[in-house]
Amino acid sequence: MDNQKAAGIFFLILGLIFILFPMFSIELVSIIVGLSLVFFGISAAFMGYTLKDNKGVAIAIIIIGIISIILGLLFMFYINAISFLVAFQFYIVGFIMILFGITGLVSRASKISNFTSILVLLMGIVAIALAVFTGNNPLYLAIIIGIVLIIEGVAYLLDD
């Protein structure tokens, strides 16, 4: 079996787990969001440290990185993913992504950097929209993720 088919089966199984066990899935999302924030924070802090052109932007990026690391650790170890906190996590992640995107656009490093900054900015807006949606009933988040995983799994299995 090739890697694509194995990934399709994995996505299908994971999607079913998200749909059948939404509370477990929400806790998993909390850990994943925490890990993502930690890795994002490390990369942002490193990127800010390596910037030589604009010290103000470099300091802003380092501060965003440190805040991301702290929040990521909180989500991973101290905050249970009780239903209302999932939406709160997406607000924070969305806000951080928007700040990072704006900071990248202000620095004007290159066309590629501007393009990725715009993408990060747009993904931050999407994260905030998802926060608004999951604020009403965060269990929908697990179901939405499960459906997306199943769709991806089927797409991998059907792709020749």
C-alpha positions as CSV (number, residue, x, y, z in Angstrom):
1,M,0.0,0.0,0.0
2,D,1.4,3.4,-0.9
3,N,1.6,6.3,1.4
4,Q,-1.3,8.2,-0.1
5,K,-3.7,5.3,0.5
6,A,-2.4,4.8,4.1
7,A,-2.9,8.5,4.7
8,G,-6.5,8.2,3.4
9,I,-7.3,5.4,5.7
10,F,-5.7,7.2,8.6
11,F,-7.7,10.4,7.9
12,L,-10.9,8.3,7.7
13,I,-10.3,6.7,11.0
14,L,-9.3,9.9,12.7
15,G,-12.4,11.7,11.2
16,L,-14.6,9.0,12.7
17,I,-12.9,9.3,16.1
18,F,-13.5,13.1,16.0
19,I,-17.2,12.6,15.2
20,L,-17.8,9.7,17.7
21,F,-15.8,11.1,20.6
22,P,-16.1,14.9,20.4
23,M,-15.0,15.7,24.0
24,F,-11.8,13.6,23.5
25,S,-11.3,15.4,20.2
26,I,-11.7,18.8,21.8
27,E,-9.0,17.9,24.3
28,L,-6.8,16.7,21.4
29,V,-7.4,20.0,19.6
30,S,-6.3,21.9,22.8
31,I,-3.0,20.0,22.8
32,I,-2.5,20.5,19.1
33,V,-3.3,24.2,19.3
34,G,-0.8,24.4,22.2
35,L,1.9,22.6,20.3
36,S,1.2,24.7,17.2
37,L,1.5,27.9,19.3
38,V,4.8,26.7,20.9
39,F,6.4,25.9,17.5
40,F,5.0,29.0,16.0
41,G,6.4,31.1,18.9
42,I,9.8,29.4,18.6
43,S,10.0,30.1,14.9
44,A,8.7,33.7,15.3
45,A,11.2,34.4,18.1
46,F,14.0,32.9,16.0
47,M,13.0,34.9,12.9
48,G,12.8,38.1,15.0
49,Y,16.2,37.4,16.4
50,T,17.7,36.9,12.9
51,L,16.2,40.1,11.5
52,K,18.9,42.7,11.1
53,D,17.2,45.5,9.1
54,N,14.5,46.8,11.4
55,K,15.0,46.5,15.1
56,G,11.5,47.6,16.0
57,V,9.9,44.9,13.8
58,A,12.4,42.3,15.2
59,I,11.4,43.1,18.8
60,A,7.7,43.0,17.9
61,I,8.1,39.6,16.3
62,I,10.2,38.3,19.3
63,I,7.5,39.5,21.7
64,I,4.7,37.8,19.6
65,G,6.8,34.6,19.7
66,I,7.3,34.7,23.4
67,I,3.6,35.3,24.0
68,S,2.8,32.4,21.6
69,I,5.1,30.1,23.5
70,I,3.5,31.0,26.9
71,L,0.0,30.6,25.6
72,G,0.9,27.4,23.9
73,L,2.3,25.9,27.1
74,L,-0.8,27.0,29.0
75,F,-3.1,25.3,26.5
76,M,-1.1,22.2,26.6
77,F,-0.6,21.8,30.3
78,Y,-2.9,24.0,32.4
79,I,-6.1,24.6,30.5
80,N,-8.6,21.8,30.0
81,A,-10.4,22.1,26.8
82,I,-13.7,22.7,28.3
83,S,-16.1,23.6,25.6
84,F,-16.0,27.4,25.9
85,L,-12.2,27.5,25.9
86,V,-12.0,26.0,22.4
87,A,-13.5,29.2,20.9
88,F,-11.2,31.3,23.2
89,Q,-8.2,29.4,21.8
90,F,-9.2,30.2,18.3
91,Y,-9.6,33.8,19.1
92,I,-6.1,34.0,20.6
93,V,-4.6,32.0,17.7
94,G,-6.5,34.2,15.2
95,F,-5.4,37.4,16.9
96,I,-1.8,36.3,17.0
97,M,-1.8,35.3,13.3
98,I,-3.3,38.6,12.4
99,L,-0.7,40.5,14.4
100,F,2.1,38.4,12.8
101,G,0.6,38.9,9.3
102,I,0.4,42.7,9.8
103,T,4.0,42.7,11.2
104,G,5.2,40.9,8.2
105,L,3.5,43.3,5.8
106,V,4.9,46.3,7.6
107,S,8.5,44.9,7.4
108,R,8.2,44.6,3.6
109,A,11.1,42.1,3.4
110,S,10.3,40.6,0.0
111,K,7.4,39.8,-2.3
112,I,7.3,36.2,-1.0
113,S,7.3,37.5,2.6
114,N,4.4,39.8,1.8
115,F,2.5,36.9,0.1
116,T,3.0,34.6,3.1
117,S,2.1,37.5,5.5
118,I,-1.2,38.0,3.6
119,L,-1.9,34.3,3.9
120,V,-1.2,34.3,7.6
121,L,-3.4,37.3,8.0
122,L,-6.2,35.6,6.1
123,M,-5.9,32.4,8.1
124,G,-6.1,34.5,11.3
125,I,-9.4,36.0,10.1
126,V,-10.6,32.4,9.3
127,A,-9.5,31.3,12.8
128,I,-11.6,34.2,14.4
129,A,-14.6,33.3,12.2
130,L,-14.2,29.7,13.4
131,A,-14.1,31.0,17.0
132,V,-17.4,32.8,16.5
133,F,-18.9,29.6,15.1
134,T,-17.6,27.3,17.8
135,G,-18.5,29.8,20.6
136,N,-22.1,28.7,20.3
137,N,-21.4,25.0,20.6
138,P,-17.7,23.9,20.5
139,L,-18.7,20.3,20.0
140,Y,-19.4,21.4,16.4
141,L,-15.7,22.0,16.1
142,A,-14.9,18.3,16.6
143,I,-17.6,17.3,14.2
144,I,-16.4,19.8,11.6
145,I,-12.8,18.6,11.9
146,G,-14.1,15.0,11.7
147,I,-16.0,15.7,8.5
148,V,-13.0,17.5,6.9
149,L,-10.8,14.6,7.8
150,I,-13.2,12.1,6.3
151,I,-13.4,14.2,3.1
152,E,-9.6,14.3,2.9
153,G,-9.4,10.6,3.5
154,V,-11.9,9.8,0.8
155,A,-10.0,12.2,-1.6
156,Y,-6.7,10.4,-0.8
157,L,-8.3,7.0,-1.4
158,L,-10.0,8.0,-4.7
159,D,-7.0,9.8,-6.1
160,D,-5.2,7.6,-8.6
